[in-house]
Amino acid sequence: MDGVEETFAELPLITIIGVETISIENFINILEYTDEVIKLKTKLGVVSIIGKNLEARSMNQEQIKIKGIIETVNFEK
């Protein structure tokens, strides 16, 4: 399976833990940031996290971890 990791290396990886934590890897930038909506640009489109009391708890150039009450995760091309 050579090359499999390289094929997925730049694609967004979304991990949801319960209803209060979401981690998104491989995003390009933040398009919108409020306590109710966070929109992230990725290579495949825009990932929107909608909820209440949303905040980025940790972030670096490759990953963002968001905490709050997550109601909806949406993907737009």
Backbone hydrogen bonds, N-H to C=O, Kabsch-Sander energy under -0.5 kcal/mol:
donor,donor_aa,acceptor,acceptor_aa,energy
4,V,1,M,-1.5
7,T,3,G,-2.2
8,F,4,V,-1.6
9,A,5,E,-0.7
11,L,8,F,-1.0
13,L,25,E,-1.5
14,I,12,P,-0.5
15,T,13,L,-0.5
15,T,23,S,-2.9
17,I,15,T,-0.5
17,I,21,T,-2.8
18,G,16,I,-0.6
20,E,17,I,-1.0
21,T,17,I,-1.2
22,I,66,I,-2.3
23,S,15,T,-2.9
24,I,64,I,-2.6
25,E,13,L,-2.6
26,N,62,E,-2.9
28,I,41,K,-3.8
29,N,41,K,-1.0
31,L,29,N,-0.6
31,L,39,K,-2.7
32,E,39,K,-1.4
34,T,37,V,-2.5
38,I,49,I,-2.2
39,K,32,E,-2.2
40,L,47,V,-2.8
41,K,29,N,-2.8
42,T,45,G,-3.2
43,K,26,N,-0.5
45,G,42,T,-0.7
46,V,76,E,-3.0
47,V,40,L,-2.7
48,S,46,V,-0.6
48,S,74,N,-3.0
49,I,38,I,-2.8
50,I,48,S,-0.5
50,I,72,T,-3.0
51,G,36,E,-2.3
52,K,69,I,-2.1
54,L,35,D,-2.8
55,E,67,K,-2.1
57,R,55,E,-0.7
57,R,65,K,-2.7
58,S,65,K,-1.2
60,N,63,Q,-2.5
64,I,24,I,-2.0
65,K,58,S,-2.8
66,I,22,I,-3.2
66,I,64,I,-0.5
67,K,55,E,-2.6
68,G,20,E,-1.6
69,I,52,K,-2.7
70,I,19,V,-2.9
70,I,68,G,-1.0
71,E,50,I,-2.6
71,E,69,I,-0.6
72,T,50,I,-2.3
74,N,48,S,-2.8
76,E,46,V,-2.8
